[in-house]
Amino acid sequence: MQFFKVKTVEETFALIDEQVRKVGAIEKKPIEAALGCILAEDVTAREDVPGFDRSTVDGYAVRAEDTFGSSDSMPGFLTVAGEVRMGEAASVPVGFGEAVYVPTGGMMPLGSNSVIMIEHCEEIAGLLNTYRQVAPGENVIRAGEDIRKGELLLTEGTRLRPQEIGALASLGITDVVVYRGIKAGYISSGDEIVPFDTPELKIGQIRDINYLTIAGLARDWGIDLIYGGIVPDDYEEFRLKASELFNQVDCLIVSGGSSVGAKDYTTEVIQSLGEPGVFVHGISVKPGKPTILAVAGGKPVIGLPGHPASAMIIFRLFGERILKKLQGENAEHRPDRIFARITKNIPSAPGRSDYIRVRLFEQDGEWWADPIIGKSGLITTLVKSGGIVEIVSEKEGIAQGEYVPVIATR
């Protein structure tokens, strides 16, 4: 087997799309328990929303043409024919030269086509003085204007946010079919790694902070994560632990031991889990070049670099894409980006995508990105940063003041 044939970022995303498949298991959930779940089927509207023409303001339902020419200096005059009560059907029609009071959300009476706001008129002894004119349709939401019966409202693969839950509730939908949640397993490898709660370190030891940072990102994306502990640089022990955890989860994540050193067994262990095996070993990025991606028996395996900043950046870039595909979510190839201006020149090697940690700040109505220079093993570079600037492989760097895409890391 020959590995460490470096892929570009674009090639890596294409291979993820080709190799990773959603779990596919579905379940029905009540919408109040479905927040954050992924729809497993399209949702089509079975009724109009709203179901009737209604007012968006407190005011008087009128025929718009009866208000034309009204002004403060020359008001119009309409006869108040009645009112509409909230939650009741409008029973009084609007005829020529008439107006009917209607509250916000109230049903529009027959014959009316607009609403004049209560601030722009005055009722005196059953006569309405109109101090401005309104256009047809002004201050009115028509039946079906928000959602129309038969309309495709949500597509399969949509993550249900509060706004989607609200739209479902507006249609009277109480249950939805969603993909079941997935589980990921995590293992740290290396003789030097010790539990993160170790009170005092011996010379050469490093606390396992990658577990907490990677677990935090996974849980942000709605993924349950099982901690498999730490394994030493021993092939057989590593293989047994990885195999045991792999059988319990939908995706295995391994941190450390992804380079080409003599004691780095990660590639061999991952390859032993099943076919087809490793499809990426090395990505043309900085930091995070020695990254391993694989599929074994239909389950993805992610081999992250051991350095904390590298591990987080790679997991944010590629791990999120893999996990979202696995759980059936329609996701863009890249994480959400904003554009900001860079505060200084940053060189970059052509043919390699660079990811630079930056501090974001606002000045004169614009976002600026100030580079935080540091080695990939320094977790404090991420603590100080609010985003990651991407320098694509086609560029030889970025110039001070240039607008650059920034992956927000909150």
Buried (B, 14 or more C-beta within 10 A) or exposed (E): EEBEEBBBBEEBBEBBEEBBEBBEEBEEBEBEEBBBBBBBBEBEBEBBBBEBBBBEBBBBBBBBBBBEEBEEEEBBEBEBBBBBEEEEEBEBBBBEEBBBBBBBBBBBBBBBBBBBBBEBBEBEEEEBBBBBBBEEBBBBBBBBBBBEBEBEBBEBBBBBEEEBBEBBEBBEBEEBBBBBBBBBBBBBBBEBBBEBEEEEEEEEEBBBBBBBBBBEBBEEBBBBBBBBEBBEBBEEBBBEBBBEBBEEBBBBBBBBBBBEEEEBBBBBBBBBBBEEBBBBBBBBBBBBBBBBBBBBEBBBBBBBBBBBBBBBBBBBBBBBBBBBBBBBBEBEEBBEBEEBBBBEEBEBBEEBBBBBBBBBEEEEEEBBBBBBEBEBBBBEBBEBBBBBBBBBBEBEBBEEEBEBBBBEBE
